[in-house]
Amino acid sequence: MRRVIYAWDYIEWGGAQIHFLALIREARKTFETVVVLPEGTDEQFLGFLDAEGVRYETFKGNIDAKPRSSIIAKLRRHWVRVKSEYAMLRKIEEVGIDAVVHTDILPGQSLLSLVWLCMRTNVFITLHNALPAVPKWRWAIWKLKFGVISRFDNFHVYCTNKHAAAYFSRLFSKRVADDIKITYDSINPVEIDTAREATFDRAEALNRLGIRTNKFLVLAVGQFIDRKGRWTFLEAAKKVISQNNEVIFVWVSPFLPAGEDAKRVDSFGLGDSLYLVRSDDVGTTRQDILKFFRVGDIFVLPSYIEGVPIALLEAMAMGVPSISTNVYGIPEAIINEKTGLLIEVGDSDDLAAAILTPFFDKELRTSLAKNGREHAVRNFDERVAARTAIEGYNEALAAENDREHS
């Protein structure tokens, strides 16, 4: 049985890793699968791999994705990236490259690593989000790097939404751009139905975390970071509770803020109207996380940069009325006022108004919940995305075989 290696070099987990899990479930039917990831990866995600029976191998070193302002800090971060990718590549080589390596590193940052892989095997990358606007000189450098990797016939690209595919088509060669396949960030309908039908005591779940149970609950799930719109969320929360003390806000994240971030959270003065919860404290399994969506009266994710966030799709599929931003791939999931509500990015007034609208309109909540669930289940089934990915692997291997025998 030939091997597919899934690899990345950061310790945080989120939608990208859940997306890879969906691919792995399907790939394991015809391939040996191995995950290569850094030491220090969150134990909860490792638990997800263990629950699926997925083999994983670790290496020392991981990138630091936090923004840096000074030149020296940026150079240090770049050097950390180089060392981390080198360690990842050595581990991949140690595991044994056979059929396919699938990763999500970018040509603009990691061209040499991708070239190294392409000289050894079939390489697939998954791209989730269009990149922020950059000066023309930087775009020209990216264009050059993306063009170099495009010269390898065994290099292939998946995008998790149409917006990202349209964006990256401008950087790759025509051959690669024409071959980009959409493997949507997606949900597992079986997992969703199991979580919806399971016995669940909302009051008990909230009491266990010290959260008030008699309030209208606005839920967010995802990394508590800038690009997820955390400060917009808190600004909107402050505006909402100044008008209505029947609303509370809960954000579930793998990591909680510390240091200056924690001080900034405190500066909003939200008191017991805000609860920041570690996902580990919600539960250790995927079912625990999915069932917890049922505590929410509405779901909010005010992201600045996003493909189609899996947490949003899961909330919709679980039947929670959802609000998110009109950016990147999100409008492929939320059709405004039909399958959810769209707000403008960074606009806390818009978000506060969007939260209060379904608070006062139960009929709207019911409609958004029903339509959102139907749309998510119908259009974002992970089995479809996974089959698309596996078909791509098999096509690449067939082309490789043809080249070897020509």
N, C-alpha and C positions, 0 to 999 in steps of 0.2 A: 504494500500500500504506500503510495507516494505521500510526501509530507507537505503541509502548508504551515508556514510559520507566521504568526501575527506578532508584530513588534512595535513598541513605542518606548520613549525614554523620559516619561514624566510620571510622578507618583500619584498625582491627583486622579480621581476617577470621576466620570460623568457620562454624558450621553454618548460620547465617542466609544467608550468601553462597552456600554450596553449594546451599541450598534454592532461592535465586533462580536459580542457574545451571540447575537442573532445569526451572524454569518457562520460562526463556529458550529452552532447546532446543526446547520445544514451540511457544512463541509465534512463533519465527522462521519457522515454516511458513506463517503467515498474516499476520504483522505485521512491520514494521520494528522492530527493538529497539535501544535505546540504554541504556547504564548511565551514570548520573551519580554520581560518587563523589569523595571529597576527594583533593587532592594529598598525596603521602606514603603512600598506600595500599601495603600490603606488596607487594613485587615478585612474590612467589610467586603471590598471587592474581591480579595483573595478567597473569601468565603463563598462568594458567588461562583468563582471558578471551581472551587472544591465541590460545591453542590452539583455542578454540572459534570463533574468528573473530568475536568479539563487539565491536562498536564501543563505546568508552567515552569520556566527556568528564569532565575534572576541574575542580574549583574550589578556591579557597584557603580553608582553614579546616576544622576538624573538632572535634567535641565531645570532652571529656575525661570518660569515664564512671567514673573512679575515685571512691570514696566520699570525702566531705569532711565534717569534723566541725564546723568553725567557721562562724558565720553569714557572715563575710566571704568565706571560701573558697567557700561555697555560692552566694553572690551572684555571685562571679566566674565560677564554672562556668556559672551560668544565663546570664550575659551572653555567654560564649563560645558557648553553645548558640544564643542568638538570632542572633548574627553568623554562625555557621556555617549555620544554616537559611536565613538571608537569602541567603547566597552560593549555597547549593544551589538555592533557588527561582529566583534570577536565571539560573543556568546552565540550569535546566529551561526557562525562558522562552526563553533563547538557542537551545537545541537545537530548540525548537518543539513546543508542546503540540498534539497532534493527537487521539488517541483515549483513551489511558489513562495515568495515572501510578500506579505501584505502589511503595509504600514501607513502612517499618516504624516510622515515628514514631508516638508515642502522643498521643491527644487531651489527656490529663492534663498533658503537658509542652509540647505543640506545637499547641495548638488553632488559633492564628492562622495558622500555616503550612498546616494542613489546610483551613481555611476559604478561604484564598487559592487553594489548588489546586482546591477544589470549585467556586469561582466561575468556573473556567476549563475544567474537563474532568472526566471520570470518574476517581474516586479509589478505589484499593484499598489497604488496609493489611493486613499480615500480623502477627499477634500470636502469640508463641511460648510465653510463660509467664504464669501468673497472677502478680499483684503481691503483694509482702509485705503482711502485715496493717498497717493504718494506723489512726490515731484516727478517730472518727466525723466530726469536722469536716473532715478531709482527704477522707474518702470522700464527704461531701456536696459538696465542691468538684469532685471527679472526676465525680460523678453529674451535676452541672450542665454541666460541659464536654463529657462524652460525650453528654449530651442535646442540646446545641447542635449538634454535628456530625451527630447523627442526623437533624436536620431536613433535611439535603440528600439528595434522592432519588438523587443520583449518587455517594453515598458507600457503600462496601461493605467488608466485613470477612471475611478468611480467618483461621482459626486452625489451627495445625499439630498440634493434638491435642484430644481431647474435653474434657480437664480445663480447658484454657484457654478453650474455647468456652463451657463451663458457667459459668466465672467471669465472663467479659466480658459474657455475656448479662444479668447483673445490673446492668451499668452503662449499656448502650446502650438506646435505645428498643425497644419490642416489634418494630417493623418491621425494624430493623437486626438485632436479636437473632435473630429468626426466619429471617433471610436468611444468617446466618453459615454458611459452608461450611468443611469440614475439608479442608485440603490438607496431608496429613501430611508432616512431615520424612521423608525417604525416601532410598532407595538406587537406583542405576542397575544393574539386574541384568546388563546387558551388560558394563558396566565391571567389576563384581564377578567375573563368570565369566572375563573376560579376565585379571584379576589373579590369580585362583585357578589358572588353567591355565598362566600364564607360567612360563618358566624362572626359578627363584629360588634363590640360594645363601644360606641363612640365615647360615652362618658368615662368608661374605664380607661380607654386609651389616653384621653386627655388628662384625667386625674393622675395617672401614673407619671406624667410629665409636668405636673403642677400647672396645667393650663385650665383656665376657667371654662366651664362647660355650657354656660347659659347665654353665650354670646354668638353673634353672627361672625363666622370665622373666615378670614381671608388667608388662603394658603399659598405659599411659594415653595418650590422644591428645586434645588440646584445649588451649585457652588455660590457662596456668598462673596461675590467678587464684582468689580466695577462693571465689567461688560455685561453682567446679568441685570444691571440696573438697580443695584442694592440701595443707592442713595435716593434715587427716584422713588423707590418703594417706601422708604422711610419718610421722605418728605410728604408723599401722598397720605401715608398713615397718619402723620401729624395733622394734616388738613382734615381728614375724615373724622378723627376722634374729637377734633375741636367742634364739629357739628353734630356728632352722634356718638354717644358713649356706649352704644350697643354693639360696636364692632371691635374685634381684636384681630391681630396680625401674627401669623406664624410662618417662619421661614425655616425649612429643613435643609441642612447642608452637611457634607462630609466633614467640614472644618468650620469652627467658630472663630469670629474675629478676636484678635489679640492686640496688645500694644496700642498704637495710635488709632487703629481701626475701631477697637473696642471703646476708646474714649470718644470717638466721633459718634458711634452708635448711642452712647449715653447722652451726648449733647442734644439729641432730639427730644429728650424728656418724655419718652413714651411709656415709661413705667410698666405696669402690668397689662398694658394694651399691646405689648410686643413680646414675642417669645422666639428666641433663636435656639433651634434644637439640632443636636448632632444626629445624623441619620443612624449612627450606631445605637443611639438611645431609642429610636423608633423600633428597631429590630435588626436582625442579622441576615434575613433572607429577602429575596426579591418580593415574595408574597407579603412580608411584613410592610415593606415600603409601599407596595401597591394598595394594600388595604388601608393604609393611613390616609390615602387621598380621600377616603370617605368621611374624614372629619371636616373637610372643607365645604363651606357653602358656596364659595367661588374660588377659582384658582387664578393667580396673577403671576406673570413673568415679564417684567418690563425691560427686556434685553436691548442692548445697544447693537450688539453684533451676534448674529445667530443664524443657523441654517433653519432646520425644522426641529426645535428642541424636543427630545424624547419625553422629558417631564411634562411638557405641554400636551403632547399626544396621549400620554398615559392619563393625564387628568381628564381630557376630553373623552377618551375611551371608557373611563370609569364613570362618566356621566356627571362630571363637575363642570358647571358653567365657567368658561375660561376667558381671560383677558390677556392680550399680549400686544407687542409693538408692530407697527406697520413697516417692518424692515426685512431685508434679505428674503429668506424662504418662508417666513412665518405666514404671509398671506396665502401660501399654498395650503395651509391647514385651517386658518381662520378666515372665513368669509364674513366680513363685518355685518353684525346684527343678524346673522343667520346661524353660523356655527360657533360664534364667539364674538367678542368685541375687540376691535383694533384701536390702539391709541398711538399718538405720535411719540417718538422716542424722546426720552428726557423730559417729558412734560408732566410734572407731578399734578398740576391742576386737571389735566385731561384724565390722568389715572384716577384721581380722587373722584371725579364726576362719574367715571366708568364704574367704579366700585359701588357708589351710592345708587346708581340707576337700577341694577338688579336687586340691590338691597330692598328698595321700595317696590319693585315690580316682580312679584312672585311668578306671574305668568311668563314674563320674559326669561326668568331663570329656568323655568321648566322647558321652554322652547329651545334655549341655547344648549341645555343639557342633552336633550333628545337629539337635536340636529348635529351637535358636536360629536356625540358618541357615534352616530351612524356614519358621519363623514370620516372619522378617524379609523374606524374598523374597516370600512369599505376601501379606503385609499392608502392606508399605511400599515398593511399586514406584513410583518417582518419575513414571513415565509416567501413572499413574492420577491422582496429585496434580496434575500439570501439565495434564492434560486438564480436570480440574475447574476449575482457574484460568482456562483459556482459554475454557471455556464461560461462565464468569462475565463475562469481558470482552465476549464476543459478546452476551450477554443485556443487559448495560448499554448497549451501542451500539444494540441494537435498540430498547430502551426510549427512548433518546435520540432516535432517529429518529421513533418514534411521537409523542413530545412535540412535536417540531418540526413535524409534519404534522397535529397535532390542532387 
